[in-house]
Amino acid sequence: MPTFIHASIWRRYAHLATAILLAAGPVAATRGLAAAPAYAAPERASAHEPDPQFSLTVYPSRVDVPPGAGRHATVVHIKNGGNAAVPIQMSAAEFTQAPDGTLTFQPPGSWSATSWVHTRPQHFTLPRGRTRKVHVQITIPDRPEPGERYVGLLFKTPAVPAAGNILLQRSIAAKLFISVPGTISRHIEVGQLQAPSLSIGGAISLSLPIHNRGNIHQDYVHPHGLSARIGEQTLRFADFTVLAGSTRLVTAEWPDPPLLCLCQATISVPDGTGKTITRQVPITIVPLRETAGLLLAAAGLLLVLQASRRRHRTALARARQQGYHDALNQDDAPRHDHHDSN
């Protein structure tokens, strides 16, 4: 069981010690204390630039093509929320996924699945404040390699001059997850849950690498997202997706951990086959700054007490010495005898 000590209790003792020292004399005291969210496919994708004239929104931002559909038709909408009309040129590109969730679009190759995708219209001008439908037709060829293909529908705008001699071309994409008929392989590997083994206070970041060795994506989206347990607390990871053949490094932040803790973080990850993979990591939180403040306060209090005792002993010794000298003076004083004469 993890051991927690709340920050308020620890600070109470620190403040008490500091108050005692301030009453006794001056003393120095110290005190102190405190996901990149993972990528998740939103319902809408937006492209907003500092230029208020440019604002495009595409929805849905992701289309899942089910397996067994040799031909599939869908519609994607694009909305111009800017202040000017925007010329749009349609194109398609396959994409891959980086560990942080960033998508990289690649030029189509000879065996690219972009040849399966056709859009109508191919180019158009979108007036301001208007929404346009784009019809998408997906035709899967005979006997393709089983698994899943990832194609992005790119809505490109003409290049415009930027700073210097740079031309800036802005675009936005809708993602197509195309499932190919055949054997589906789900194989998720989970790395070690990572966290600082020793923390001196403040927010703590947890990270977890997840490898998708299968041929189909795996979603970790609410209500089936990931969460770590630390004692009685639950730390939720942002929604994310791991593409086939990709590795994701997902992170979550523990924003307000206790000041002192000998605890353990535990996470269980569904592998897509009905099984779960559990990972754990110990976390030790030691309030070094607060501890140093208490130690300094205690040391200062000890110095004050020792100085007080020395002053007391010195005063007592002086009093004894003064009493001794007074006694000697009385012994050395002249004596006068008085005789009565008759």
C-alpha positions, 0 to 999 in steps of 0.5 A: 500500500502506498504511503501518503503524507499530505502537504498541509500536515508537513507545512504545518510543522514547518510553519510551527517551527518557523513561528517559534524561531521568529519569536526567539530570534532571527533565523533563515528558513526555506520552503517550496513546492508545485498530455504533451497530450497524446494524439486523438482523432477528433470529430472535426479537424481545423486549420487556423492561422494567425491570419483571420482571413484563413480558417478551414474545418473538415468533418468528419476528420476520420472515416473508417472503411469496414473490411469486405467493402470492395467499393465504399462511398462517403462524404466529407464536408469542408467549411470556410470560417475565414473572411475571404473565399479560398481556392481548394485543390484536392489530393491524396497521400498515405501517412505514417505516425510518429511516437508523439502522434504526429502524422507524416504524409508521403508522396504516393508510390507505385503500390500506393492505396491513393490510387484507390481513392477518387474525389469529386470535385477535384478543385473548387473555390469555397466562399467565406462562411460556406460549407461544401460536400466532397464525395469520396469513392474508395475502390479496393482492388482484387487480392490486396495485402490484408490489413489496413491502409491509411490515406489522407484526403488533402484540401490544399490552398494555393501557396502565398508569399511569407517572410523573405522568399518563402512560399507558404501552402496551407492545407488540412486533411481528413483521414481514411482508415481502409480495412482490406479483406483478409486475416486480421492480426491484433498484436499490441506490445507494451513497454515499461511504464516510466516515471521518475523513481525519486521526485522532490516535489511538483508535478510528475509525468508518466509515459508509456510506449505502446507498439502495434505489431498487428495489421490494424489500428488500435484505439484507446478512446473514452470510455475505453481509454487508459488510466493509471492507478496511484493509491486511491487516485486515478490518472487518465491518459488522453485519447489516442490511436496506434496505427498498425506498425507504429509505436506511440509514446503516450504521456500523462501528468500527475499535477498535484501529488502528495508532498511525501509518498512511497507509492506505486503507479499501475496501468492495465492496457487492453491488447485488443484480443480481450487480454490486458497487459499490466505495468507498474513503476515505483515512485518515491516523493521526498520533500527535500525543500520542505525537509531542508527548511525544517532542518534549518529551522530545527538547527536555528532553534537549537542554536538559539537554545544553546546561546540562551543556555550559555548566557544563563551559565555565564550570568550564573557564574558571574553571580557566583563570582560576585557573591564570592567577592562580596564575602571577601570584602566583608571579611576584610572590613575593619572591626570597631570594638566599643567598651563602656567605662564606669 
